Each structure stands twice: as C-alpha cells, then as structure tokens.
C-alpha cells in the first residue's frame, strides 16, 4: 500500500489499495461462481458449462474451452486455481472482461 516510502500513506495510495482490494473481491466472487462444486479449483467441465449455460454461447465448442483453459491454467495441473485465474485476469484484461464479467 505504501509505495513512496516517505513514512506517510497518502490519499492516493489508500485509494489505489482500496481499488485493488475491491477488484480482488470481485475476482474471488467470479471464481466461486464458476467453481460450481466449490472445491477451490475450476475444472475443464465447469469452465465449459460457464460458457454454454451461463454465457449462453450455444455454439461454444469443447475445443474453444480447451484453448482458453490451456491459457488460464498457467501451472498446467489440469485445473484452474484462483492464482491462475487472477494472473490471467491481470495479463489479459480485455479477454477476461469479455468472457467473465
């Protein structure tokens, strides 16, 4: 939170910290919605269901889910943990907003 190390937290620093905390909570809520079985990870099936049922992308294919899953699953452990999800959101903001907000 304290970025300039002058011994005082400025209004700007506090606002930036608050905004990041709000964004993290929003990401956590979105993650929990997609993680349908609430096991702390998004499976391939949960991600595919998100696109087909929730986003109502009737022509969304398993191949498309696989391609996106591979991009999000940064540690390649066949599941998307919150850290994978957070990193994907941070580095792919436009794609993330299109599909997940």
N, C-alpha and C positions, 0 to 999 in steps of 0.2 A: 504494500500500500504506500509506504513512504519511499518515494522514488528519488528525490534530490538530496536526501541525507543531510538536511540542514538543521535537524533537530525539531522541526515543526511539520505537522501534517496540514497541508493546505486544503482549502475547499475543493480545488480541482482534483487533488489526489484522493480525497474522500469520495468525491463523485465518481471518479473512474473506478475505484474499488467497489463501490455500491453497484455500479452498472455491470461489472464483471460478475459479481455475486448473483445478480438477477439473471444474467444470461446463463450462468451455470445451473441455477434452479430450473430455468425453462428447459434446458437440455436434459436435465435429470427427469423432469416430468415427461418429456417426449420419449426418452429412452424407456421409461417404465410403461408407457402406453404400448409401445411396440413389443416390449418383452412381455408377451401375453401370459406366459406361465410364471412370471416373476422369479426366475431363477438367477437373475443378475447378469444374464447374457442374452443377446438376440441371436436366435438360430436362423439358418437359411429359410426354414419354413415360416418363421414369424415375420421375417423381412418380406418374403414373397406375399404372405397374407396381407401385410400392411399395404402393399401396392395394389393388390387386386380388390380387396374388400373395403379398406378404409379410404384409399385414394380413388377407388373406383376406376382403375385403369384396366378395363376388361381385356385389352389386347396385350397387357404386360406379360412377357414370357419368362419362363424359368431361366433362359439364357441371359436375359437382361438382369434378373435378380442376381445370377451368378457373377456377372461382370461387376455390378455395383458392390456386391458382398465382398469380392476379392479386393476392391479398392478400400473398403472400410475396415476389413479385418487385417489391420496392419501387422499384427504379430503372427498371422497365418495359423491360428489354432482352431479354425473351423467354428468360431463363434465371435460375436462382436461384444466386447466388454465395454463398459462406459468410457474407459480411456480411449479405445479405438474410435468410438462414436464422437467423443469430444475433439479428438485430433482431426478427424475427418471434417467436422463442422468448422473448425478453426481454419483449416487449409483449403477448404472447398466451399466457401460461404455461399456462393451463388447456387451451386448444385444442391447444397444442403437445404437452403431456403425453398427451392423449387419443390423438392420431394418431401420435406419433413415439417414444413410449417403450414 
